[in-house]
Structure formats: structure tokens, C-alpha cells
Amino acid sequence: MKTTYTTYGTCAKFIDIELEDEFVKEIRFIGGCAGNAKGVAALVRGMPVDDVIARLRGLECRSGTSCPDQLSQALAGMMEKQREKMSA
């Protein structure tokens, strides 16, 4: 499953996300601090989505959110949609 998430309140404007089953396959932040974004993407690659959400949700940088927090919100939305489809 692939999507591009539009962020709010962060320097990164978008996050390209690719999941394989319930695992993170690839993350790419568009905009923002390149080194930090690449670091976060590398650290979460291969992790279960629910673990990434639990670790990153609520982390703040500015405006009550952060790039990692935005990633957690995007992943939570993706998983909710995927689980709705499976239960339908």
C-alpha cells in the first residue's frame, strides 16, 4: 500500500509512505530537515506499523506536532483504512 500524506505544522510538506502488509517498507519526507528525515525513515524501515505509531505519536517540535508525529498520524490513518477494508 502506498500513499502520499500532506503534513501540517511541520517543515516537511509531504511524506511518501509504502507499507508491505503491516510493516514499513519505505518512508520519504519531502521538505524539512533532510538529515533528521532520512534518519527517522531509516530507523523505522522494516518495523511493524503499530510499533512505529506507538513510538512516534505525540512527539513535538513546533505547533504541537513534528515530522515523526505526522508520520505516526499518517500510518494510523492508513492502518485504519486497511482494517476497515478487511472487516467489510
PyMOL Python script that loads the backbone (N, CA, C, O; Angstrom):
from pymol import cmd

cmd.read_pdbstr("""\
ATOM      1  N   MET A   1       0.849  -1.165   0.000  1.00  0.00           N
ATOM      2  CA  MET A   1       0.000   0.000   0.000  1.00  0.00           C
ATOM      3  C   MET A   1       0.902   1.237   0.000  1.00  0.00           C
ATOM      4  O   MET A   1       1.848   1.335   0.781  1.00  0.00           O
ATOM      5  N   LYS A   2       0.586   2.173  -0.892  1.00  0.00           N
ATOM      6  CA  LYS A   2       1.363   3.410  -0.993  1.00  0.00           C
ATOM      7  C   LYS A   2       0.431   4.610  -0.844  1.00  0.00           C
ATOM      8  O   LYS A   2      -0.738   4.566  -1.226  1.00  0.00           O
ATOM      9  N   THR A   3       0.983   5.679  -0.279  1.00  0.00           N
ATOM     10  CA  THR A   3       0.236   6.928  -0.192  1.00  0.00           C
ATOM     11  C   THR A   3       1.217   8.082  -0.042  1.00  0.00           C
ATOM     12  O   THR A   3       2.372   7.889   0.336  1.00  0.00           O
ATOM     13  N   THR A   4       0.743   9.267  -0.342  1.00  0.00           N
ATOM     14  CA  THR A   4       1.472  10.495  -0.042  1.00  0.00           C
ATOM     15  C   THR A   4       0.602  11.275   0.924  1.00  0.00           C
ATOM     16  O   THR A   4      -0.532  11.637   0.608  1.00  0.00           O
ATOM     17  N   TYR A   5       1.145  11.530   2.104  1.00  0.00           N
ATOM     18  CA  TYR A   5       0.432  12.215   3.183  1.00  0.00           C
ATOM     19  C   TYR A   5       0.840  13.682   3.192  1.00  0.00           C
ATOM     20  O   TYR A   5       2.030  13.998   3.174  1.00  0.00           O
ATOM     21  N   THR A   6      -0.140  14.573   3.221  1.00  0.00           N
ATOM     22  CA  THR A   6       0.122  16.002   3.327  1.00  0.00           C
ATOM     23  C   THR A   6       0.191  16.360   4.807  1.00  0.00           C
ATOM     24  O   THR A   6      -0.780  16.173   5.541  1.00  0.00           O
ATOM     25  N   THR A   7       1.335  16.873   5.243  1.00  0.00           N
ATOM     26  CA  THR A   7       1.554  17.191   6.650  1.00  0.00           C
ATOM     27  C   THR A   7       0.996  18.568   6.984  1.00  0.00           C
ATOM     28  O   THR A   7       0.640  19.343   6.096  1.00  0.00           O
ATOM     29  N   TYR A   8       0.926  18.858   8.284  1.00  0.00           N
ATOM     30  CA  TYR A   8       0.582  20.209   8.739  1.00  0.00           C
ATOM     31  C   TYR A   8       1.444  20.537   9.952  1.00  0.00           C
ATOM     32  O   TYR A   8       1.750  19.665  10.765  1.00  0.00           O
ATOM     33  N   GLY A   9       1.830  21.798  10.062  1.00  0.00           N
ATOM     34  CA  GLY A   9       2.585  22.257  11.214  1.00  0.00           C
ATOM     35  C   GLY A   9       4.038  21.833  11.252  1.00  0.00           C
ATOM     36  O   GLY A   9       4.685  21.950  12.293  1.00  0.00           O
ATOM     37  N   THR A  10       4.569  21.340  10.135  1.00  0.00           N
ATOM     38  CA  THR A  10       5.964  20.897  10.091  1.00  0.00           C
ATOM     39  C   THR A  10       6.667  21.490   8.881  1.00  0.00           C
ATOM     40  O   THR A  10       6.032  22.016   7.967  1.00  0.00           O
ATOM     41  N   CYS A  11       7.986  21.394   8.893  1.00  0.00           N
ATOM     42  CA  CYS A  11       8.781  21.864   7.751  1.00  0.00           C
ATOM     43  C   CYS A  11       8.592  20.952   6.540  1.00  0.00           C
ATOM     44  O   CYS A  11       8.529  21.426   5.406  1.00  0.00           O
ATOM     45  N   ALA A  12       8.503  19.655   6.781  1.00  0.00           N
ATOM     46  CA  ALA A  12       8.218  18.720   5.689  1.00  0.00           C
ATOM     47  C   ALA A  12       6.793  18.972   5.211  1.00  0.00           C
ATOM     48  O   ALA A  12       5.887  19.146   6.026  1.00  0.00           O
ATOM     49  N   LYS A  13       6.596  18.992   3.929  1.00  0.00           N
ATOM     50  CA  LYS A  13       5.267  19.256   3.357  1.00  0.00           C
ATOM     51  C   LYS A  13       4.483  17.983   3.060  1.00  0.00           C
ATOM     52  O   LYS A  13       3.254  17.968   3.125  1.00  0.00           O
ATOM     53  N   PHE A  14       5.208  16.918   2.733  1.00  0.00           N
ATOM     54  CA  PHE A  14       4.587  15.636   2.386  1.00  0.00           C
ATOM     55  C   PHE A  14       5.430  14.494   2.929  1.00  0.00           C
ATOM     56  O   PHE A  14       6.617  14.658   3.213  1.00  0.00           O
ATOM     57  N   ILE A  15       4.790  13.324   3.070  1.00  0.00           N
ATOM     58  CA  ILE A  15       5.512  12.097   3.408  1.00  0.00           C
ATOM     59  C   ILE A  15       5.020  11.012   2.453  1.00  0.00           C
ATOM     60  O   ILE A  15       3.835  10.679   2.430  1.00  0.00           O
ATOM     61  N   ASP A  16       5.949  10.467   1.664  1.00  0.00           N
ATOM     62  CA  ASP A  16       5.637   9.310   0.821  1.00  0.00           C
ATOM     63  C   ASP A  16       5.813   8.071   1.689  1.00  0.00           C
ATOM     64  O   ASP A  16       6.848   7.886   2.329  1.00  0.00           O
ATOM     65  N   ILE A  17       4.791   7.230   1.701  1.00  0.00           N
ATOM     66  CA  ILE A  17       4.783   6.059   2.570  1.00  0.00           C
ATOM     67  C   ILE A  17       4.463   4.817   1.751  1.00  0.00           C
ATOM     68  O   ILE A  17       3.535   4.809   0.942  1.00  0.00           O
ATOM     69  N   GLU A  18       5.245   3.774   1.975  1.00  0.00           N
ATOM     70  CA  GLU A  18       4.959   2.483   1.355  1.00  0.00           C
ATOM     71  C   GLU A  18       4.993   1.418   2.445  1.00  0.00           C
ATOM     72  O   GLU A  18       5.982   1.264   3.162  1.00  0.00           O
ATOM     73  N   LEU A  19       3.884   0.688   2.550  1.00  0.00           N
ATOM     74  CA  LEU A  19       3.771  -0.394   3.517  1.00  0.00           C
ATOM     75  C   LEU A  19       3.704  -1.721   2.782  1.00  0.00           C
ATOM     76  O   LEU A  19       3.228  -1.797   1.649  1.00  0.00           O
ATOM     77  N   GLU A  20       4.187  -2.762   3.440  1.00  0.00           N
ATOM     78  CA  GLU A  20       4.061  -4.119   2.938  1.00  0.00           C
ATOM     79  C   GLU A  20       3.417  -4.916   4.064  1.00  0.00           C
ATOM     80  O   GLU A  20       4.037  -5.161   5.099  1.00  0.00           O
ATOM     81  N   ASP A  21       2.177  -5.315   3.853  1.00  0.00           N
ATOM     82  CA  ASP A  21       1.359  -5.907   4.908  1.00  0.00           C
ATOM     83  C   ASP A  21       1.263  -4.874   6.035  1.00  0.00           C
ATOM     84  O   ASP A  21       0.781  -3.766   5.798  1.00  0.00           O
ATOM     85  N   GLU A  22       1.699  -5.197   7.232  1.00  0.00           N
ATOM     86  CA  GLU A  22       1.635  -4.240   8.337  1.00  0.00           C
ATOM     87  C   GLU A  22       3.032  -3.823   8.777  1.00  0.00           C
ATOM     88  O   GLU A  22       3.284  -3.600   9.961  1.00  0.00           O
ATOM     89  N   PHE A  23       3.941  -3.720   7.798  1.00  0.00           N
ATOM     90  CA  PHE A  23       5.319  -3.316   8.056  1.00  0.00           C
ATOM     91  C   PHE A  23       5.681  -2.127   7.165  1.00  0.00           C
ATOM     92  O   PHE A  23       5.176  -1.990   6.050  1.00  0.00           O
ATOM     93  N   VAL A  24       6.558  -1.281   7.677  1.00  0.00           N
ATOM     94  CA  VAL A  24       7.033  -0.125   6.908  1.00  0.00           C
ATOM     95  C   VAL A  24       8.056  -0.616   5.893  1.00  0.00           C
ATOM     96  O   VAL A  24       9.067  -1.217   6.254  1.00  0.00           O
ATOM     97  N   LYS A  25       7.782  -0.355   4.631  1.00  0.00           N
ATOM     98  CA  LYS A  25       8.736  -0.719   3.585  1.00  0.00           C
ATOM     99  C   LYS A  25       9.633   0.470   3.255  1.00  0.00           C
ATOM    100  O   LYS A  25      10.853   0.324   3.173  1.00  0.00           O
ATOM    101  N   GLU A  26       9.034   1.645   3.066  1.00  0.00           N
ATOM    102  CA  GLU A  26       9.817   2.827   2.683  1.00  0.00           C
ATOM    103  C   GLU A  26       9.092   4.080   3.132  1.00  0.00           C
ATOM    104  O   GLU A  26       7.868   4.167   3.042  1.00  0.00           O
ATOM    105  N   ILE A  27       9.858   5.056   3.619  1.00  0.00           N
ATOM    106  CA  ILE A  27       9.348   6.365   4.021  1.00  0.00           C
ATOM    107  C   ILE A  27      10.244   7.407   3.374  1.00  0.00           C
ATOM    108  O   ILE A  27      11.466   7.262   3.354  1.00  0.00           O
ATOM    109  N   ARG A  28       9.627   8.462   2.843  1.00  0.00           N
ATOM    110  CA  ARG A  28      10.416   9.574   2.296  1.00  0.00           C
ATOM    111  C   ARG A  28       9.710  10.875   2.634  1.00  0.00           C
ATOM    112  O   ARG A  28       8.575  11.103   2.215  1.00  0.00           O
ATOM    113  N   PHE A  29      10.391  11.733   3.400  1.00  0.00           N
ATOM    114  CA  PHE A  29       9.866  13.052   3.726  1.00  0.00           C
ATOM    115  C   PHE A  29      10.240  14.005   2.605  1.00  0.00           C
ATOM    116  O   PHE A  29      11.366  13.973   2.109  1.00  0.00           O
ATOM    117  N   ILE A  30       9.295  14.857   2.202  1.00  0.00           N
ATOM    118  CA  ILE A  30       9.553  15.868   1.190  1.00  0.00           C
ATOM    119  C   ILE A  30       9.574  17.207   1.897  1.00  0.00           C
ATOM    120  O   ILE A  30       8.554  17.672   2.405  1.00  0.00           O
ATOM    121  N   GLY A  31      10.750  17.825   1.924  1.00  0.00           N
ATOM    122  CA  GLY A  31      10.946  19.066   2.654  1.00  0.00           C
ATOM    123  C   GLY A  31      11.437  18.762   4.059  1.00  0.00           C
ATOM    124  O   GLY A  31      11.575  17.601   4.442  1.00  0.00           O
ATOM    125  N   GLY A  32      11.697  19.805   4.815  1.00  0.00           N
ATOM    126  CA  GLY A  32      12.134  19.630   6.195  1.00  0.00           C
ATOM    127  C   GLY A  32      13.621  19.391   6.299  1.00  0.00           C
ATOM    128  O   GLY A  32      14.364  19.589   5.338  1.00  0.00           O
ATOM    129  N   CYS A  33      14.049  18.967   7.462  1.00  0.00           N
ATOM    130  CA  CYS A  33      15.457  18.716   7.767  1.00  0.00           C
ATOM    131  C   CYS A  33      15.867  17.375   7.162  1.00  0.00           C
ATOM    132  O   CYS A  33      15.479  16.316   7.655  1.00  0.00           O
ATOM    133  N   ALA A  34      16.642  17.432   6.106  1.00  0.00           N
ATOM    134  CA  ALA A  34      16.970  16.219   5.346  1.00  0.00           C
ATOM    135  C   ALA A  34      17.625  15.145   6.201  1.00  0.00           C
ATOM    136  O   ALA A  34      17.244  13.977   6.117  1.00  0.00           O
ATOM    137  N   GLY A  35      18.595  15.512   7.015  1.00  0.00           N
ATOM    138  CA  GLY A  35      19.294  14.517   7.828  1.00  0.00           C
ATOM    139  C   GLY A  35      18.378  13.842   8.826  1.00  0.00           C
ATOM    140  O   GLY A  35      18.388  12.618   8.953  1.00  0.00           O
ATOM    141  N   ASN A  36      17.586  14.630   9.535  1.00  0.00           N
ATOM    142  CA  ASN A  36      16.658  14.056  10.510  1.00  0.00           C
ATOM    143  C   ASN A  36      15.612  13.187   9.825  1.00  0.00           C
ATOM    144  O   ASN A  36      15.297  12.096  10.299  1.00  0.00           O
ATOM    145  N   ALA A  37      15.076  13.672   8.713  1.00  0.00           N
ATOM    146  CA  ALA A  37      14.049  12.915   7.996  1.00  0.00           C
ATOM    147  C   ALA A  37      14.598  11.583   7.491  1.00  0.00           C
ATOM    148  O   ALA A  37      13.934  10.553   7.604  1.00  0.00           O
ATOM    149  N   LYS A  38      15.806  11.603   6.935  1.00  0.00           N
ATOM    150  CA  LYS A  38      16.422  10.353   6.463  1.00  0.00           C
ATOM    151  C   LYS A  38      16.700   9.415   7.631  1.00  0.00           C
ATOM    152  O   LYS A  38      16.564   8.199   7.500  1.00  0.00           O
ATOM    153  N   GLY A  39      17.089   9.978   8.773  1.00  0.00           N
ATOM    154  CA  GLY A  39      17.347   9.161   9.955  1.00  0.00           C
ATOM    155  C   GLY A  39      16.093   8.476  10.454  1.00  0.00           C
ATOM    156  O   GLY A  39      16.108   7.277  10.736  1.00  0.00           O
ATOM    157  N   VAL A  40      15.005   9.225  10.567  1.00  0.00           N
ATOM    158  CA  VAL A  40      13.737   8.646  11.007  1.00  0.00           C
ATOM    159  C   VAL A  40      13.305   7.554  10.034  1.00  0.00           C
ATOM    160  O   VAL A  40      12.906   6.464  10.445  1.00  0.00           O
ATOM    161  N   ALA A  41      13.390   7.857   8.739  1.00  0.00           N
ATOM    162  CA  ALA A  41      12.979   6.880   7.719  1.00  0.00           C
ATOM    163  C   ALA A  41      13.804   5.595   7.826  1.00  0.00           C
ATOM    164  O   ALA A  41      13.259   4.497   7.720  1.00  0.00           O
ATOM    165  N   ALA A  42      15.108   5.730   8.035  1.00  0.00           N
ATOM    166  CA  ALA A  42      15.970   4.547   8.138  1.00  0.00           C
ATOM    167  C   ALA A  42      15.661   3.747   9.401  1.00  0.00           C
ATOM    168  O   ALA A  42      15.679   2.516   9.376  1.00  0.00           O
ATOM    169  N   LEU A  43      15.381   4.433  10.491  1.00  0.00           N
ATOM    170  CA  LEU A  43      15.119   3.741  11.756  1.00  0.00           C
ATOM    171  C   LEU A  43      13.819   2.953  11.745  1.00  0.00           C
ATOM    172  O   LEU A  43      13.732   1.900  12.378  1.00  0.00           O
ATOM    173  N   VAL A  44      12.809   3.443  11.037  1.00  0.00           N
ATOM    174  CA  VAL A  44      11.511   2.758  11.058  1.00  0.00           C
ATOM    175  C   VAL A  44      11.360   1.722   9.948  1.00  0.00           C
ATOM    176  O   VAL A  44      10.423   0.924   9.977  1.00  0.00           O
ATOM    177  N   ARG A  45      12.264   1.722   8.974  1.00  0.00           N
ATOM    178  CA  ARG A  45      12.181   0.756   7.870  1.00  0.00           C
ATOM    179  C   ARG A  45      12.195  -0.669   8.420  1.00  0.00           C
ATOM    180  O   ARG A  45      13.074  -1.043   9.197  1.00  0.00           O
ATOM    181  N   GLY A  46      11.210  -1.448   8.004  1.00  0.00           N
ATOM    182  CA  GLY A  46      11.105  -2.848   8.420  1.00  0.00           C
ATOM    183  C   GLY A  46      10.357  -3.070   9.721  1.00  0.00           C
ATOM    184  O   GLY A  46      10.099  -4.213  10.100  1.00  0.00           O
ATOM    185  N   MET A  47      10.002  -1.981  10.415  1.00  0.00           N
ATOM    186  CA  MET A  47       9.294  -2.117  11.698  1.00  0.00           C
ATOM    187  C   MET A  47       7.806  -2.355  11.486  1.00  0.00           C
ATOM    188  O   MET A  47       7.248  -1.934  10.473  1.00  0.00           O
ATOM    189  N   PRO A  48       7.159  -3.025  12.435  1.00  0.00           N
ATOM    190  CA  PRO A  48       5.701  -3.129  12.400  1.00  0.00           C
ATOM    191  C   PRO A  48       5.092  -1.724  12.542  1.00  0.00           C
ATOM    192  O   PRO A  48       5.545  -0.921  13.358  1.00  0.00           O
ATOM    193  N   VAL A  49       4.078  -1.448  11.752  1.00  0.00           N
ATOM    194  CA  VAL A  49       3.456  -0.126  11.749  1.00  0.00           C
ATOM    195  C   VAL A  49       2.972   0.270  13.137  1.00  0.00           C
ATOM    196  O   VAL A  49       3.169   1.412  13.551  1.00  0.00           O
ATOM    197  N   ASP A  50       2.349  -0.641  13.858  1.00  0.00           N
ATOM    198  CA  ASP A  50       1.836  -0.305  15.186  1.00  0.00           C
ATOM    199  C   ASP A  50       2.954   0.109  16.145  1.00  0.00           C
ATOM    200  O   ASP A  50       2.741   0.965  17.004  1.00  0.00           O
ATOM    201  N   ASP A  51       4.132  -0.481  16.011  1.00  0.00           N
ATOM    202  CA  ASP A  51       5.271  -0.095  16.853  1.00  0.00           C
ATOM    203  C   ASP A  51       5.744   1.318  16.507  1.00  0.00           C
ATOM    204  O   ASP A  51       6.072   2.101  17.398  1.00  0.00           O
ATOM    205  N   VAL A  52       5.779   1.637  15.223  1.00  0.00           N
ATOM    206  CA  VAL A  52       6.189   2.978  14.795  1.00  0.00           C
ATOM    207  C   VAL A  52       5.213   4.014  15.344  1.00  0.00           C
ATOM    208  O   VAL A  52       5.630   5.046  15.870  1.00  0.00           O
ATOM    209  N   ILE A  53       3.925   3.742  15.222  1.00  0.00           N
ATOM    210  CA  ILE A  53       2.902   4.663  15.724  1.00  0.00           C
ATOM    211  C   ILE A  53       3.098   4.887  17.223  1.00  0.00           C
ATOM    212  O   ILE A  53       3.084   6.027  17.686  1.00  0.00           O
ATOM    213  N   ALA A  54       3.278   3.823  17.971  1.00  0.00           N
ATOM    214  CA  ALA A  54       3.425   3.922  19.426  1.00  0.00           C
ATOM    215  C   ALA A  54       4.659   4.737  19.818  1.00  0.00           C
ATOM    216  O   ALA A  54       4.615   5.494  20.788  1.00  0.00           O
ATOM    217  N   ARG A  55       5.739   4.592  19.087  1.00  0.00           N
ATOM    218  CA  ARG A  55       6.982   5.299  19.425  1.00  0.00           C
ATOM    219  C   ARG A  55       6.961   6.767  19.026  1.00  0.00           C
ATOM    220  O   ARG A  55       7.554   7.598  19.714  1.00  0.00           O
ATOM    221  N   LEU A  56       6.292   7.103  17.932  1.00  0.00           N
ATOM    222  CA  LEU A  56       6.394   8.456  17.388  1.00  0.00           C
ATOM    223  C   LEU A  56       5.213   9.365  17.714  1.00  0.00           C
ATOM    224  O   LEU A  56       5.351  10.587  17.671  1.00  0.00           O
ATOM    225  N   ARG A  57       4.062   8.794  18.038  1.00  0.00           N
ATOM    226  CA  ARG A  57       2.865   9.603  18.293  1.00  0.00           C
ATOM    227  C   ARG A  57       3.111  10.567  19.452  1.00  0.00           C
ATOM    228  O   ARG A  57       3.581  10.179  20.522  1.00  0.00           O
ATOM    229  N   GLY A  58       2.778  11.834  19.206  1.00  0.00           N
ATOM    230  CA  GLY A  58       2.832  12.842  20.249  1.00  0.00           C
ATOM    231  C   GLY A  58       4.158  13.553  20.411  1.00  0.00           C
ATOM    232  O   GLY A  58       4.258  14.473  21.222  1.00  0.00           O
ATOM    233  N   LEU A  59       5.185  13.157  19.662  1.00  0.00           N
ATOM    234  CA  LEU A  59       6.452  13.882  19.735  1.00  0.00           C
ATOM    235  C   LEU A  59       6.257  15.280  19.152  1.00  0.00           C
ATOM    236  O   LEU A  59       5.670  15.433  18.080  1.00  0.00           O
ATOM    237  N   GLU A  60       6.745  16.293  19.853  1.00  0.00           N
ATOM    238  CA  GLU A  60       6.532  17.677  19.412  1.00  0.00           C
ATOM    239  C   GLU A  60       7.840  18.360  19.049  1.00  0.00           C
ATOM    240  O   GLU A  60       8.876  18.147  19.680  1.00  0.00           O
ATOM    241  N   CYS A  61       7.763  19.181  18.024  1.00  0.00           N
ATOM    242  CA  CYS A  61       8.871  20.030  17.601  1.00  0.00           C
ATOM    243  C   CYS A  61       8.380  21.481  17.630  1.00  0.00           C
ATOM    244  O   CYS A  61       8.978  22.344  18.273  1.00  0.00           O
ATOM    245  N   ARG A  62       7.290  21.723  16.925  1.00  0.00           N
ATOM    246  CA  ARG A  62       6.648  23.035  16.897  1.00  0.00           C
ATOM    247  C   ARG A  62       5.176  22.834  16.561  1.00  0.00           C
ATOM    248  O   ARG A  62       4.786  21.788  16.042  1.00  0.00           O
ATOM    249  N   SER A  63       4.383  23.819  16.854  1.00  0.00           N
ATOM    250  CA  SER A  63       2.955  23.774  16.526  1.00  0.00           C
ATOM    251  C   SER A  63       2.252  22.542  17.094  1.00  0.00           C
ATOM    252  O   SER A  63       1.239  22.102  16.549  1.00  0.00           O
ATOM    253  N   GLY A  64       2.782  21.980  18.187  1.00  0.00           N
ATOM    254  CA  GLY A  64       2.147  20.822  18.809  1.00  0.00           C
ATOM    255  C   GLY A  64       2.317  19.524  18.058  1.00  0.00           C
ATOM    256  O   GLY A  64       1.641  18.544  18.368  1.00  0.00           O
ATOM    257  N   THR A  65       3.211  19.489  17.067  1.00  0.00           N
ATOM    258  CA  THR A  65       3.444  18.279  16.281  1.00  0.00           C
ATOM    259  C   THR A  65       4.900  18.246  15.845  1.00  0.00           C
ATOM    260  O   THR A  65       5.687  19.104  16.243  1.00  0.00           O
ATOM    261  N   SER A  66       5.259  17.275  15.041  1.00  0.00           N
ATOM    262  CA  SER A  66       6.610  17.133  14.492  1.00  0.00           C
ATOM    263  C   SER A  66       6.518  16.237  13.264  1.00  0.00           C
ATOM    264  O   SER A  66       5.470  15.650  12.993  1.00  0.00           O
ATOM    265  N   CYS A  67       7.604  16.135  12.532  1.00  0.00           N
ATOM    266  CA  CYS A  67       7.606  15.213  11.388  1.00  0.00           C
ATOM    267  C   CYS A  67       7.363  13.771  11.838  1.00  0.00           C
ATOM    268  O   CYS A  67       6.569  13.073  11.207  1.00  0.00           O
ATOM    269  N   PRO A  68       8.020  13.294  12.913  1.00  0.00           N
ATOM    270  CA  PRO A  68       7.716  11.935  13.372  1.00  0.00           C
ATOM    271  C   PRO A  68       6.257  11.774  13.802  1.00  0.00           C
ATOM    272  O   PRO A  68       5.642  10.746  13.519  1.00  0.00           O
ATOM    273  N   ASP A  69       5.697  12.776  14.482  1.00  0.00           N
ATOM    274  CA  ASP A  69       4.290  12.719  14.895  1.00  0.00           C
ATOM    275  C   ASP A  69       3.383  12.673  13.672  1.00  0.00           C
ATOM    276  O   ASP A  69       2.407  11.924  13.651  1.00  0.00           O
ATOM    277  N   GLN A  70       3.695  13.466  12.660  1.00  0.00           N
ATOM    278  CA  GLN A  70       2.902  13.454  11.438  1.00  0.00           C
ATOM    279  C   GLN A  70       2.968  12.082  10.762  1.00  0.00           C
ATOM    280  O   GLN A  70       1.969  11.599  10.230  1.00  0.00           O
ATOM    281  N   LEU A  71       4.146  11.459  10.787  1.00  0.00           N
ATOM    282  CA  LEU A  71       4.281  10.106  10.242  1.00  0.00           C
ATOM    283  C   LEU A  71       3.382   9.145  11.002  1.00  0.00           C
ATOM    284  O   LEU A  71       2.710   8.314  10.391  1.00  0.00           O
ATOM    285  N   SER A  72       3.358   9.246  12.330  1.00  0.00           N
ATOM    286  CA  SER A  72       2.514   8.344  13.122  1.00  0.00           C
ATOM    287  C   SER A  72       1.042   8.542  12.783  1.00  0.00           C
ATOM    288  O   SER A  72       0.290   7.571  12.706  1.00  0.00           O
ATOM    289  N   GLN A  73       0.627   9.782  12.581  1.00  0.00           N
ATOM    290  CA  GLN A  73      -0.762  10.048  12.232  1.00  0.00           C
ATOM    291  C   GLN A  73      -1.109   9.492  10.855  1.00  0.00           C
ATOM    292  O   GLN A  73      -2.188   8.935  10.653  1.00  0.00           O
ATOM    293  N   ALA A  74      -0.187   9.650   9.916  1.00  0.00           N
ATOM    294  CA  ALA A  74      -0.409   9.106   8.575  1.00  0.00           C
ATOM    295  C   ALA A  74      -0.530   7.584   8.617  1.00  0.00           C
ATOM    296  O   ALA A  74      -1.421   7.007   7.994  1.00  0.00           O
ATOM    297  N   LEU A  75       0.368   6.944   9.353  1.00  0.00           N
ATOM    298  CA  LEU A  75       0.341   5.484   9.455  1.00  0.00           C
ATOM    299  C   LEU A  75      -0.931   4.996  10.138  1.00  0.00           C
ATOM    300  O   LEU A  75      -1.514   3.995   9.723  1.00  0.00           O
ATOM    301  N   ALA A  76      -1.358   5.692  11.172  1.00  0.00           N
ATOM    302  CA  ALA A  76      -2.588   5.307  11.876  1.00  0.00           C
ATOM    303  C   ALA A  76      -3.782   5.373  10.925  1.00  0.00           C
ATOM    304  O   ALA A  76      -4.636   4.485  10.934  1.00  0.00           O
ATOM    305  N   GLY A  77      -3.842   6.421  10.108  1.00  0.00           N
ATOM    306  CA  GLY A  77      -4.922   6.542   9.134  1.00  0.00           C
ATOM    307  C   GLY A  77      -4.891   5.440   8.093  1.00  0.00           C
ATOM    308  O   GLY A  77      -5.931   4.898   7.718  1.00  0.00           O
ATOM    309  N   MET A  78      -3.696   5.108   7.628  1.00  0.00           N
ATOM    310  CA  MET A  78      -3.561   4.036   6.645  1.00  0.00           C
ATOM    311  C   MET A  78      -4.011   2.697   7.220  1.00  0.00           C
ATOM    312  O   MET A  78      -4.719   1.935   6.561  1.00  0.00           O
ATOM    313  N   MET A  79      -3.597   2.419   8.446  1.00  0.00           N
ATOM    314  CA  MET A  79      -3.960   1.146   9.064  1.00  0.00           C
ATOM    315  C   MET A  79      -5.456   1.076   9.331  1.00  0.00           C
ATOM    316  O   MET A  79      -6.064   0.016   9.178  1.00  0.00           O
ATOM    317  N   GLU A  80      -6.048   2.181   9.725  1.00  0.00           N
ATOM    318  CA  GLU A  80      -7.496   2.198   9.960  1.00  0.00           C
ATOM    319  C   GLU A  80      -8.244   1.860   8.674  1.00  0.00           C
ATOM    320  O   GLU A  80      -9.171   1.051   8.686  1.00  0.00           O
ATOM    321  N   LYS A  81      -7.842   2.481   7.564  1.00  0.00           N
ATOM    322  CA  LYS A  81      -8.483   2.198   6.276  1.00  0.00           C
ATOM    323  C   LYS A  81      -8.284   0.744   5.870  1.00  0.00           C
ATOM    324  O   LYS A  81      -9.214   0.093   5.393  1.00  0.00           O
ATOM    325  N   GLN A  82      -7.066   0.238   6.063  1.00  0.00           N
ATOM    326  CA  GLN A  82      -6.773  -1.145   5.681  1.00  0.00           C
ATOM    327  C   GLN A  82      -7.606  -2.120   6.518  1.00  0.00           C
ATOM    328  O   GLN A  82      -8.124  -3.102   5.985  1.00  0.00           O
ATOM    329  N   ARG A  83      -7.735  -1.864   7.792  1.00  0.00           N
ATOM    330  CA  ARG A  83      -8.505  -2.756   8.659  1.00  0.00           C
ATOM    331  C   ARG A  83      -9.996  -2.676   8.370  1.00  0.00           C
ATOM    332  O   ARG A  83     -10.700  -3.680   8.484  1.00  0.00           O
ATOM    333  N   GLU A  84     -10.492  -1.494   7.997  1.00  0.00           N
ATOM    334  CA  GLU A  84     -11.890  -1.360   7.600  1.00  0.00           C
ATOM    335  C   GLU A  84     -12.176  -2.185   6.370  1.00  0.00           C
ATOM    336  O   GLU A  84     -13.213  -2.844   6.297  1.00  0.00           O
ATOM    337  N   LYS A  85     -11.272  -2.164   5.392  1.00  0.00           N
ATOM    338  CA  LYS A  85     -11.452  -2.945   4.169  1.00  0.00           C
ATOM    339  C   LYS A  85     -11.477  -4.441   4.475  1.00  0.00           C
ATOM    340  O   LYS A  85     -12.259  -5.193   3.894  1.00  0.00           O
ATOM    341  N   MET A  86     -10.612  -4.858   5.392  1.00  0.00           N
ATOM    342  CA  MET A  86     -10.531  -6.290   5.723  1.00  0.00           C
ATOM    343  C   MET A  86     -11.774  -6.773   6.462  1.00  0.00           C
ATOM    344  O   MET A  86     -12.165  -7.932   6.325  1.00  0.00           O
ATOM    345  N   SER A  87     -12.394  -5.897   7.243  1.00  0.00           N
ATOM    346  CA  SER A  87     -13.570  -6.312   8.023  1.00  0.00           C
ATOM    347  C   SER A  87     -14.877  -6.142   7.244  1.00  0.00           C
ATOM    348  O   SER A  87     -15.930  -6.583   7.704  1.00  0.00           O
ATOM    349  N   ALA A  88     -14.816  -5.510   6.077  1.00  0.00           N
ATOM    350  CA  ALA A  88     -16.030  -5.297   5.273  1.00  0.00           C
ATOM    351  C   ALA A  88     -16.409  -6.525   4.486  1.00  0.00           C
ATOM    352  O   ALA A  88     -17.403  -6.511   3.761  1.00  0.00           O
TER     353      ALA A  88
END
""", "prot")
cmd.dss("prot")
cmd.show_as("cartoon", "prot")
cmd.util.cbc("prot")
cmd.orient("prot")
